Every structure is written in C-alpha cells, then in structure tokens.
C-alpha cells in the first residue's frame, strides 16, 4: 500500500505509524469522526474531519461518522443535522449510514453487567462532589468509596434498579473498580453510568441511565471495526482507560488503537463549545452561523470555501504538541482560493455622485473581464451613463501630491470605461460634497483601439451607473475578538471587538449582482470578497464581507 503513496510528500506522524503498520502486514485502515451532537462544529473539528477522512482516503480505507449521543440533556436533532451538513459541505462522505453511540446501548449495558459480575464495577451512592473530594491528587492516592466493597449480588441488583428508573438523577452511579492509587487520575474508579431522566432524541424514554464517554469510546470503536481511533491530545491520559475497558470485554486479537494529535488553537478565537454557546445564548452574536463565529456554518455563511478550509488544514499539518495558529493563515487560504474562483463585480460602499458634464449619450455598454485569474471566466457587459457613483474617499478636493485618485484638475480612468477629469463640486449646507462634476475624453474608452484608449493615468476607480445601480446592504465583518488569545481569560467577553460588525445601508452595485444566489461569493473590486447572505431577498440584497483583499491586521 505504501508504495502507492507519493514519496515526494512527507508523511505526518500518524501517516508514518499507519505506513509502518501496512509494511508489517496490517492492511486495513478504518477511522471515524465522533462528534457530540451538543453544538455546531467549528474550525477545530474541521481539522479533525480532514484528518480522519483524509487518512481513510490516503490508505484506501473507510471512515465512519459516529455521533457520541450519550448525554440527552445537551443534545438536539438540530445539531445532528448541522454536523452532517458540515461534513458533506467540506467534501467528505462517510461509510454507509451515520452511526450513533446509542445504537450500542444494549451491548454497552451487557458489558457493564459483565464487569459487575466479575467484581470490576460497583454502584456508588455518593454525590459527584463527594467522589471528587476523594479523588486525591496526581501525587496523593485517592480514598476508596465506602460502597466499593458491595457484593456482586447487591451491585447487580442496584444497577438493574437504576436501569428500571427507581432512583433519582445523581442518587446512584456505576463506577469501574480499578485503582484509587493509580498515578493516572482517570484510572481511579471512573464513572461508567449515571442516571439521567431525560428523553433521548433517538431512544426516547427507553433509557434513564447513560454511559460516560470513556465507557462508550473504545467499545464503539471495537463494534465498528475501527483500526485507528484518532483523538486530540486531551485524551492522551484517557488511553490507559480506553485500553483497560477493551481488555475486560474482548478476547480477540483485533482491537482499535488510539492515537492522539494536537488540536487546533486559533488566534483571536475561542473554540470552547461552552463559550461559543454563551456567545449565542447571550446574543453577542446572531446565532451559531453568525459569520464572525469560528463554526463551519458561520464560515460557510461568510463565504469561506470548503477548498480553502481543506487547504488550511493541510498547511498547518498534524502535530504532537499544542501550538497556536495565526488566524491570518486561514484568511490567506481563503483569499488565495477566492482569487482564483470568485468573479469580480463593482460595488460602491460609500457612494457620491459623479456627473460627466460633456457626456452626450444616454447610456452605453462597456465590457469588463469577470476574473483575470481565470481565462475561462469570460466578460460581462456593464451599463455606463452620464451619472455614476464612485467611492467618497476616492475623491479629494485638495489632494496631496501622492494621492493618485480623483481630485480637481486631475485625471483617473474609470474601470473598463473612460478617463475623466474633475472640474468642480457641489456641496450641501453642511459643506458635504453631493456631486462631483467632470469631463471625459470620449476617445479614451478602454479597449477601443484608439491612441487615447491606451493613454496611461495613475489611478483607476471602480464605479456604478447611477440609473442602473442596485441598492445593497453590506455587512463588514471583522475578527470577533481584539485579543490574540481571548480563551486565556475567564472574562474573555471583555475582549470582544466592538468593530467586528459594521452595517452599510447605502451601498450601490452593478446590475450583475441580481444574478447571484445566496452563499455565492464575488470580489468587489478594490474592496474585498463578499458573499450573498442566506437571508437575502429580491427586495433586499445583503452581502457579507468574507475577507479583505489584504491582511488589514498585519503589523
């Protein structure tokens, strides 16, 4: 198998492990992506998705999508649906139907009884606070529960009564009996089952006891035939427990192998689901898919492409140690991808009217290329007329010497059209410019083949014909936090960027914007990349800024 790998590509450490196994004769590669359906996926999950599905693809294997639905208090069908959508949008297909830990509840229960019958698990009546106080420290042994030495008959009776619903939430739990003096805190009689009287989104009210993730993880991998259970580094200390549970319940040569890698930490971002949920519930953002959120759905709504996210995951690689990736690398990947695929449109975000006094016609059509980076993109026709809109900051009445845009007595070219010279302005009673009056060189039309059309001027401006302009609302999104490590602070919300969203209501765009569909992304020339929001209608076009043309945060 490894002979088929492109040798010129260096293998990450997980690929090297698998490649070595394949050379030793272990030919199967079966991975899984196991999200909890208690929130929306974020860019960190995207890295894990790309890794797990990427390993399966690279080694001609398979990858499951399995939901760890063991806590009905926090889980919702909405999250399940969003996760499936995100995985597909990123460009991946899982093996067969999606799987659920709840598919295995009966088998997990039988294995729990097996451990009880073998004296390796017991029912504890203590509260979670009492258990935590007895855990000890990494250098100090824990205290054994006063219920640790219950008889097998007593434990099996209590566990079955737990299952039957005789006890209240928190009244009893099932713990594994391992070693309260273990240097690994996770091996100090970990909790296996807890009581939760809450309807489950798939199993309804069949169960009122639910397994903990540690008791579900390895066994689910085993049932599904997973060969490589790829986890983030926080599960490294859980691996002995992962193996211990498997050792108690299986006697086959096959068993899944857990391998840990460093999760993605991104600057100017929080990745904790708890913190993201707080931002949503406390309305600091408009929802899980707010374009400022690091969620996959938020990035999709903002105009990020799946290709750019996959490229980002490839660039950052797979590491064994935690590190922080600068968010500007992600933004670079988005820019790089959109530069190749996004058509160009002209839109004026802060319009001021420019009137060409010597223009004699009513209107005409000029032709402009859609994307200079794509030879197949062709050209589009744009209406041109006597009155147009330009950006207010593209004009200065008294400009400094190095101002290469429009000013009185100076010339600029209008993109795809003519060279114009500013002659005078009209102001309102407050001194604000309301009109700029110009003259144009009628022989200077771009592409006309005349000598004037080839004449060079230092500035080229984008513009929109006033009588054909389409009103657009523009949301200028920026980074949600103004601190590069907000997650390091308990009061992380004090570092929210007050300028993360600016709404511009008076923008004007060329008519071609009417051809866009929600989530289509274009480049507004000289402005940045923008995506049509999902809430746009024929009566109100909303464009979200995806990313600027250059990194505005660079120092």
N, C-alpha and C positions, 0 to 999 in steps of 0.2 A: 504493500500500500504506500509506504513512504517514498518509494521510487517514483511515484506519480506526483509527488509534491514538487513545486517549483523550487529548486535548490537555491535559486538566487534570492529567494525570500527567507529572511531569518525567522526561525520559529520562536514564539513566545514560550515561557517556561512550561505552560500547560500542554501546548502542542508538542514540546520536546518530550514530556512524560508519555504522552499518547504514542508518539512516533517510536519511542523506545519499546513500549509495550507491543506495538504492532510487529516490530522486528523480532520480538521474543515469541511471536505466535498468537498473541491475543488480538483477534481481528475485529471484534465488534466495538462500535462506538455508539453509545446511546446516552444522550444528555437530556436535561429537562430544564424548563424555566418555570419556577414555582412561586408565583406572586400571591400575596394575601389580598383578597378582594375587599380591602378596607380603605381604599383610597385610589386616586388616579396614579398611573405610572409617571415617573419623572425621568430626567435625562440619565440619572444613575442606573435606573432599570434598563434604559435603552442600551447602555454599555453591556449589561448582563445579557440582554436579549441577543445583541450582536455576537457576543462571545459564545453563548450556548448553541445558538443556531449556526454560527459560523464554524464551530468545531465539528458539528454534525455534517455540515456541507463539505468541509475540507477533507474529512476522513470517510466520506461516503457512508455516513451513519444516519441516525434519526434523532429527532428532538421532540419531546412532549411539551405540551402546555398543561401544567397541573396547578389548580387553584388550592392553596392551603386554607381551606374554609373550615377552620376548627374553632372559630370564635364568633357565634351568631350575633353577639352584641354589637360588633363593629362592622359587620359585613352586609353588603347590599348587592342586589342584582345589577344595579346601575354601574357598580364598579367592575363586575364581571364583564358586562358588555363593553365598557370602555377599554378594558385591558385587551380583550380580543381584537377590538378595532385598532388599537395602537400597534399590536404585534403585526397585524396584516398590513397596516399602513407603512410600517418600517420595511416591509418587503419579505416577510417570512411566513412559512406555512408549517404548522405543527403536524406531527404524525397522528393520523386518524382523528377521532373526536377529542375535544379537550377533556382532560381528566380532572378529578376532584378528590381531595383527601377524604371527603365524605363518602366517596364510592367504597372506601375501605373501612368504614366504621365498624361493621360487623366483625371483620377479620382482626382489626386492632383490639376490639373488646375481647375476642377469644384469646389473643396473645397476652392481654393483661391478666386474664384469669389464669393462664398458664404460669405466669410469673408468680401470682399469688399462691397457686398450688405448690410451687417449688420453693416457697418461702423467700422469694426475691422481691416481694412487694407487699405493702401493708396499708391499711386505712388509718388515716390520722385525723383526730378530731380538733387539732389546734387551728387557730386562725393564722392567716398569712403573716401577720405581724409577729406572732409568737414563733413561727417557723423561721422567719428572717432573723430574729434575735438569737436563735440557736445555731445559726449557720457558721459562726466563728469568722475567722479572717484567713487569708492565704497562709499565714504563719501560725495560726492558732486553731486547733481542731474544733469542730462543732460539737454540740451536745446532742445526744440521742433523744428522740422523741419518747415520751413516756408510753406511747402507744406502739412503739417499734416492735415489741415482742408479743403482740397479739398472736393468737393461734391461727393456723391456716383456716380452720373452720369459721372462726369469728370474722376473719378478713373477707373470706369469700361471701359470707352471709351479708356483711355490711356493704360490700361492693355491689352485690346484686340488688340490695335495697336502695342504694344510691341510684342505680340504673332504673329502678321502678318508680323513682320520684318521691321517696318517703322523707327526704331531707331537704332543707332549705339551701339556697346558694351560700357557699362558704362554710356550711356546717361540717362537712367532711371532705377530704381529698384522698386520692390514692397516690402513694409515693413508692418509688423504687427503693429497695433496701440494698445499698451499695457500701459506702464507706464514709462515715462522718468525719474521718481524719484525713481524707484524701487531700493532697495539695491542690487538686483541681476542684474548685468550688462547685462546678456543675455535677460532680460525682457524689456530692454529699446528699444522698437520698432525695433526688429531684422529684418534683411533682409530675405525675403521669396523667391524672384525670382530675378535673374539677367539675363542680355542679353548676350548671347554668340553665335556669328555667327560662328559655327564650326560644321562640320559633326560629328554626333554621331555614334559610332561603331555598334549600333543596330537600332536606329531610323532614321538614315540617316540625311536628312535635313528637317524633319517634324517639328522640334522644333528649335527655336532660343532663347527661354527663358528656363532656367533650375532652378529647385527648389534647395534651400540650404539643407544641410544635416538635420538641425534641423526641417525643414518643411517636410522632407521625412521620417525620422526615425520612429516616433511614428505611423504615418498613415500607413506606410508599415507593421509595426508590427500588426496593427489593421486589415488590409485587410487579412493578412495571418493567423490570429487567434493565434498569438504568445501570450503565457501567461507570460513568463519571459524574458525580454529584458536585457540581461546581458552585461554590458558595463564596461570599465575601468574608474578609478577614475576621470579622467579629464572631464567626462560627468556628474559628480555629480551636478554641478551648472547648467547644462542644463536640469535637470529633471523637474523643475517647468515649463519650456517652453514646454517640451515634454508633460506634463500633460495639459498645457493650450491649446495647439493646439487640443488635443483629446477632451477636454471639449467643444470646439467650434463646433466640427463637428459631434460628435456622441451623441446619447441619449440612448444607450443600457447599460445594467448592466455590460456586459463584457467590459473589457479594459485591454490592456497589462500593465505589471508592470516593470519599470526599476529598476535594482539593480546594484550597482557599486562594483567593486573589484579592488585591486591594480594590475597594470600591471607589467610585468616582467622587471626588470632592472638588467642587467648582467654586471659584472665587465669586464674590458679590452675590452669593446664592445660599439659601438654606435648602437642605434636602430631606430633613426630618418630616415624615408624614404628619406627625403631631403638630409641628409648626406650620406646615402648609395648610392643615385643616383649620388651625387657628386663624390664619390669614383669610380663609374662605368664610368661616363662621362669623368672624368679627368684621367682615366686609371691608377689609383693607384692599381686597381685590374683588372683581365681579363674579368669580367662580373658579372652579378647578381649571377651566380652559381660558382664564384670563391670559392674554398674550404676554404678560410680564412674568407669569409663573414658569418654573422650570419643568412643568409637566409636559409630556409628549403632546397631549391635546392642546395645551397652551401654545406650544411651539408650532404645531400644525396650523392653528388659527392665526398665528403671527406671520406665517408664510415660510417657515423653515421647511426644507425638503427632506424626505427620507434619505436621499443620497448624501446630503450634507451631514446628517447625523451619523450615518454609517461611516462616512469618511472621517469624521471626527473621532469615532470610536477606534478606527484603525490607526489614526495618527497618535493617539495617546497611549495605545498599546495596553498590555496586561502586565501589571507589576505585582511584586510580592510585598511591597511596603507602601504604607499610606503616603500620599502626596496630594498637593492641591494644584489643579489645572486652572490656568488663567482662562476666564470666560472669553477673552478676546480671541483665543484659538478657535472656539466654537463659532464665534461671529465671523472669523476669517473663512472657515469652511463653508458657512452659509453664503458669504459674499462670492467666494470662488465658484461655487456651484451655480448661483443665480446669474452671475456674469455670463455664463455660457448658455443658459437656457431661458432667461427672462427677456421678453420683448421690451422695447423701450416705448414709453409714452411721454407726452409733455403735459405737465400739470403745474399750475401756478398756485403756490400755497398762501401767499400774501399779495394779492393782485392790486396793481394800479393800472389805469387805462393809458394806453399809448395810442395816439391818433396820428396817422400818416397824412399830413395835410395835402400833399401833392399826388396822393394815390387816386387815380381816376376811375378805376373799375369798382364794381360792387363787391365781387369776391372772385377768387380763383383757387385752383388746387395745386398744392405742391406735393412732391413725393419725397418720402423720408424712409431710410432703411429701418427695418424692425430691430435687428440686432447685429451690430458689426462683428460680433464674435461668432456668429452662425451664418455661414454662407448660404444656407438653405432657407433662411427666415424670410427673405424677400423684402418688399417695400410696401408701404401703406400710403394712402392719399389723405392729406390734411387740408381742410379749408383755410384760406388766408383772406383777410379782408382789411378794410381801411382802419378799423379799430380793433386793437388786440389788447390782451393783458400780458404784462410782464411782472416779475417779482419786484416788490417795492425796494428791496435792498440791492437790486441790480442797477439802480439809478441814484446818482448823487448830483445835486445842483452845482456844488463847488467841490469837485473831486480832487484828491491828491494826485501827484504825478503817476504813481504806480497803480492807480485804480483803472483797470482795463475793461470795465463795464461801461454803461452808458452815462454820459454827462453832457452838459450844454457844450455844443460845438464839436463833440467827439462822435466817432462812428463805431458801430458794432454790427455784426451780422446776426440776423435772426435765423435760427437753426432751420436749414432747408429752404430758406427764402431769400430775403434781400438784405442789403446793407442800408442802415438807417442812420441819420444824424439828428441828435436832439437840438431843437431850436429854442423852445420856451416851455414854461409850465403854467398851470392854473392851480391856484390854492383856494382852500376854503377859508372861512373867517378865523379859524384857529391856526392858520398857517400850514395846514397839511396839504400836500400835493394831491390833487384829484385827477389831473390829466397831465400827460407829457406830450407835447406836440413835436413832431419830427417831419423830416423829409426823407425820401428814399431815392436810391439810384435804381431806376427801373431796368437798367441793363445788367444789374448785379445778381439776378436770380440764380441761385445755386443750380449747377448742372446745365445751364442754358447754353454753354459753349462759347459765350462771349468773353472778350478780354476782361470786362468788368466783373463777370461772374467768378473769375479766377483771382480777382484782387484780394489781397490779404489784409485783414484787420485783426487787431489783437484780441478782441472779445467776441464770443458767440453766446447768444442768450436763447433760452427756451421761451416759448410764448404760447398763447392760446387765442384763437379768433374770438372776439367778444360776442358776436352774434351767434356763434356755434358752441360756445362754452357750456360744459355740463357742470352743474354745481355738485361739489363733493365735500363730504365731511372727512377730515383726516385726523387720525389718532396717532400722535407721535409718541411711541413707546420708547422708554429707555430702561436701564437696569433698575430693578426693584429696590436694591439697596445701594447706599453710597459708602458702605464699608466693605473692604475686600474679604472680611471673614465675619459676617454677622452671626453665624452659628456659634461663635466662641462666646457670645454674651447671652446671659439669661434674659436681659431686656433687649433682645435682638430687634424688636419692633421700633425701638428708638432710632434705628439706623435706616429706616425706610426712606427711600429717596423721594422727597416732595415733588420732584420734577419727573417722576417716572412715567407720567402721562400728561400730555398737553393736547387738548382738542382744538382743532382749527375748523371753524364752521363756514368760512367764506372762500373756500378753495375752488379753483376752476380747472377743468381738464378738457382735453381734446375729445371729440365725439367717440373715438375708438374705445373709450373706457366703457361705453354701453355694451360692448361685446364681451366683457369679462363676466365670468361666473364666480360665485363665492369660492374663496380659497385660491383663486388664480393670482399669481404673483407677477408683477411687472417692475421695471425700473422707471421711476420718474426721473427724467434726465436732469442731472446735476443735483438731485435731491436725495436719492437713496432707493431702496427696494421696498415696495408696498404690496400688501395682499388685500384683496377684497374680503371684507368681513362676512361671516356667515349670516349676519342679521341684515345685510343689505337688501333693499327692495328697489323696484323700478322708480319709486318716488324718492328714495334716499340711498345714495351710494356711500358706503363707509369704507375707507381704506385704512388699514393698519400698517404703520411703518414696521417693516421686518428688520431691517438693519440699514445703517448709513452706508454711504459709498466708501468711507474710510473710517478707521477706528478713531472716533472722537474722544476716547478716553486715554489714548496713548500719551505718554509723557515725553 
